[in-house]
Amino acid sequence: MFSSLRKDLSRKYCPRFGQIAIELGFITESQLTDALARQVREELSGQGHRLLGAILFDTDVLTAAQVEQVTTELFRRLRGADTAANDSARRRRCWSPRNIW
């Protein structure tokens, strides 16, 4: 079950994790591609699924502080997206024809 949870988290966050790491200037597109390929190879060979940040840290591409910065930025953006989605839904409810007096 834990492996499944990690895989679900990875599917949701890793593409963004890599994108943010590139935006922050911590890695190149080539380094991201190599890390993603390693992630797939390891899983296909039965070694299990590892998060992208762990792979980049273990291969000395990112420091622990950089992984933390990317993760912090990732969750900041996710919170912002959640807030925007909630605000949009709230506006739709407020302006619904059913809510008109």
Secondary structure, DSSP 8 states (H G I E B T S, - for coil): -HHHHHHHHHHHHHHHHHHHHHHTTSS-HHHHHHHHHHHHHHHHTTS----HHHHHHHTTSS-HHHHHHHHHHHHHHHHHHHHHHHHHHHHHHHTSGGG--
